[in-house]
Amino acid sequence: MKGLKRTHRCTEVTVKNIGETVTVMGWVAKQRNKGGIIFVDLRDRSGLLQIIFEEGDCGTENFEKAEKLRSEFVVAITGRVEKRSGAVNENLATGDIEIRAEQIRILSEAQTPPFPIESNSKTKEDIRLKYRYLDLRRPDLQEKIILRSKICAAFRRFLTEEGFLEIETPILCKSTPEGARDYLVPSRVHNGKFYALPQSPQIFKQLLMVGGIDRYYQVARCFRDEDLRADRQPEFTQVDMEMSFVEQEDVLQHLESMFKYMFKELMGVEFPGAFPRHTWTECMDK
């Protein structure tokens, strides 16, 4: 990495950068050697970018390095942004541009992966989980991780603007009555005593209301030992919130506004009017 600094992620390079020299870094998704010209699809979390190597542009040493590239090599490439001379790929965000490489540095070589790094993988789950660090490179999985991060950020923006305070509640605590069994953690200091992992922040957020913190929220980690219910996750994350000096209608209005905000911000979807409401009996009948 010495002397090199990434200037753009792959899909941050656009037609506006044509003529500029940029440095990109990522993983080799594919290498195609056509004799005097080598095409490399470079991948990072943002997407794919096509790189072209020709000996006249990058020199013999860099061209020989490009010939050695294989799937999942980690590389840094400096080159000039050009409009594609060949067919435009409308399926890619960078489908109308390419980088004409001038320099390449191999940051890490890789063995042949045990399964293809691709979306909608047909590889068995136990193999993917064994090599989880490779599975995490798959574009469809990264899209889900990125979306989840954006959802949490949107929750935080909305609730902060509504006057809520984000407060972290304890993870190691005393066992309190909840709907499932606790996960227990032995205490090193108090022999024979155990901490419980929280099934929810319920008791703590009620204490906050009594303590005068009238609006609270948290992206909270919860733990529930429900081995008899196979469709339940033992640990999960929930957006937890609490309000003082409100009635049921205030809570419903806040939640409706929050979900409308989420869908508009993240998906560009707007819901006209109020959400339909059903009584408990109506829901059970349906």
HUGI-V955561 format. One record per helix or strand of 2 or more residues. SS is the DSSP state (2 for helix, 1 for strand). FROM is the first residue (numbers start at 1). TO is the last residue. If there is no record, write none. Layout:
SS_FROM_TO ; SS_FROM_TO
This chain:
2_10_12 ; 2_15_17 ; 1_21_33 ; 1_37_44 ; 1_47_54 ; 2_55_68 ; 1_74_83 ; 1_97_108 ; 2_125_130 ; 2_132_135 ; 2_139_161 ; 1_165_166 ; 1_172_173 ; 1_184_186 ; 1_194_197 ; 2_202_210 ; 1_215_223 ; 1_235_243 ; 2_248_267 ; 2_280_285
